[in-house]
Amino acid sequence: MYKLIGFFLVAWTTQLMAIVMYGQLVWLGKFSTMGVGGGPLSQVHPILWWALFLELLVMIGVAGLWRKSIYAYKAQQNESMESREDV
């Protein structure tokens, strides 16, 4: 599970940096034509923020399911060891 968290943090941070850089690119493009309003982050389309948030929720769900499956696997192993001891 810790490997998943590390991978997720790297991927999520990189995507966040890409969104911020995209916002700055759009803002500077509008600034050069004298038609800018707001800051660089307000230039980013809201669907990108929703996609980033959705990815966060999916990763939390995957981590939760992974954790449950690990505990279920360990419980199954313990049951099989107990049944071997009874024989």
Secondary structure as UniProt FT lines:
FT   HELIX           2..32
FT   TURN            33..34
FT   HELIX           41..43
FT   HELIX           46..86
//
